[in-house]
Amino acid sequence: MSQKHSAHSKWISFQITSEWDGKTVEIILKNALHISNRMLNRLTRSKGIKLNGRMPWLQKRVKKGDLLKVAIRPSEKSNLSPQPVPFEVLYEDPDLMVVEKPAGIMVHPVHANQQRTLAHGIIYRWKQRGLDGIVRPVHRLDLHTSGLLLIAKNSYMHQLLDYQLRQKQIKRTYLAILDKPFPDHQGIIDLPIGKSPNHPTKRIVTPHGDPARTHYQVLAQNKQGTLVSVQLETGRTHQIRVHFSYLGYPLIGDQLYGGELRFIQRQALHAHHLSFTHPLTGEICSFTSPLPQELERLLLRLQLTYCELKHSSGQDDRSIHKLHS
């Protein structure tokens, strides 16, 4: 996908296709643009709806080729101070962005005085371009996990992308390096995850936890370790780290969950691939982030080599790891 840069505009445009010919403005707003009743009421009061340049009645019927514009990008100002923070931008348009987060940087502050998070860096980038806004991550990466992150730039886009996430329409693939050979080539880890009663941030496998499913495929292994491709079906906190640790194969460098610390001082986990459908254009968006240098060096040290990944749907999983009653 190409980068797009433009001045802030509160309006999005939707051209009526034959699929929506003869439908009412209200039906288009609710069913094609997925605008909630609450937002629709706000747009009506603020005169934030235009059909071919004029304010329409909600029950007015549209024709193919009509242009509907909706003011769903309000001008917003973050309460975070702009701070230069290292990260890479793979794609950005007026509504969303895809970034690469380095390990060691928090996505968003968790308390009022926290500084130099990814959100601070994004605000800094926007300020440099004369823009402002609120950073809305669609999903999260742990402090010491690197890789791809999807950011919504307004509440409307966050709503649409969050719906895709809950419907399992956003595909996220990670690369993880385990501290020993793993017994199965591919499979599903289906183990519920909940909070640890003994540690404020730790998660555990527990029958009282939330459902959590992790698809995995071994890419390379030897006596020293395993490189595994992991696709999340659910998105529980620390899910990949908890699942593999529970089975007795913690990630290298993951001190919290028992990983080996001789080779690297952070968990060997990288968000490698991300794909989703752009909610406004319908375009399939697909991004890949190569392993950072410290994880490439770890693979060399472990003498692990692997081929280019095929990002599958995970339908051919073999082994299933579940809790037994």
Secondary structure, DSSP 8 states (H G I E B T S, - for coil): ---------SEEEEE--GGGTT-BHHHIIIIIS---HHHHHHHHHTT-EEETTB---TT-B--TT-EEEEE-------SS-------EEEEE-SSEEEEEE-TT--SS-SSTT--S-HHHHHHHHHHHTT-----EESS---TT-EEEEEEESSHHHHHHHHHHHHTT-SEEEEEEEESS--S-SEEEEE--EEE-TT-SS-EEE-TTSB--EEEEEEEEEETTEEEEEEEESS--TTHHHHHHHHTT--BTT-GGGT---SS-SS--EEEEEEEEE-TTT--EEEEE----HHHHHHHHHHT----------STT--EEEE---
